[in-house]
Amino acid sequence: MSKTRYRVGLVGLRGIASGLPQPPGPRAAYLGRKVGPPFGREIIGSHAACIALMDSIEVVAYCDLVPELLDEFAGKWASTWPQAKPFDDYRTMLAEANLDILTVATSDHRHADIVVDGANAGVKAMLCEKPLATSMEDANRMIAACEQKSIPLSVGHTRAWDPLYHKIRDGIRDGDIGRLSSIIAIQGGARAMMFRNGTHVLHGITFFADADPTHVSGVLEEGYDDWTEYRGDGGKLPENDPAVSGLILFPNGLRAHYECAKTSIDGSLLHLIGSTGEIEYNYADGFATLRTVKDNGSSVKELIHPPGISSSYQTMGYVAAYEELIALSESGGTGQSVGSGRDARRVVQILTGFLKSHQAGSGLVEVPE
């Protein structure tokens, strides 16, 4: 990889963009009281915290409409990037900051114009928070703007850069559970919101389905019958983003059932069911189990271990996303991110399809294009 130090501009400065590293979470306790790297480390989650780990990249500009957030960002990160300049208008930042990479971490429904303007301003690569967009019109114009200028676009479904996710999918492709026939996805807790938090689980469904969705049916929670289109506040309050129960169909006969409920216990999981076995992935602890059924009817259950976790742990998530964007931009925009805009578009198809279905009496409908 090049020794060039890439210049990053952040738009939107709430926690996912600007948060400081957090203390070790329950995973350390799960493995025992005395644990070394990687489980005894701080949790590196935000864009700024991940960029701070990297020698090849730096924040040179940051932008938000809220003055207090600009001040908070400076208070957290001025010692790391003392030359970084604040902006209250992203267009001015694009014109003045000479950016290589633009990171868009604004409210869910504010992504499209910023990404399109970033592409037209000549940035080399783009990382947009999830969901990609809240309408197909916005998703399509974002992808078109980037593809027309060969600008790699990645979307913050962070498990796309998780080695365990890829190990599970490789196993499915290799026939570890036979033919994948159904996926059951459950998401619960107060913030089980289909557009904000649901996008991670819906991305998981499409990632392991390994195909474009064709049809969906959806039932929104009560009180959202006016949702002919997205009417939320960008992901802030749970009551402004509905939960949903849905069915998703794929071309090879695979069916996915998605149950998203704010009244359920907090947590999310995927159950991948095949003709000779099944895999369960729990989002809370990041571990997966494989159960295979033998010819005599007996079964074997085992933990699926993440590959190379001691050496790869800090190159998961956003660190891996930025490394990949740099590599893609250095190759002239050829190749596609494992967290690409086109993959994220599948999630928007499902979300907007749920709205379309709900308005059609929750019948089965083709996903919007």
PyMOL commands that set and color helices and strands:
alter all, ss='L'
color gray80, all
select helices_A, chain A and resi 15-18+26-31+47-51+67-77+90-96+108-121+136-148+158-161+163-173+198-209+238-240+309-315+317-330+341-359
alter helices_A, ss='H'
color red, helices_A
select strands_A, chain A and resi 6-11+57-63+85-87+101-104+125-128+153-155+180-188+215-220+244-249+255-261+267-274+277-282+287-293+299-304+365-366
alter strands_A, ss='S'
color yellow, strands_A
deselect
rebuild
show_as cartoon
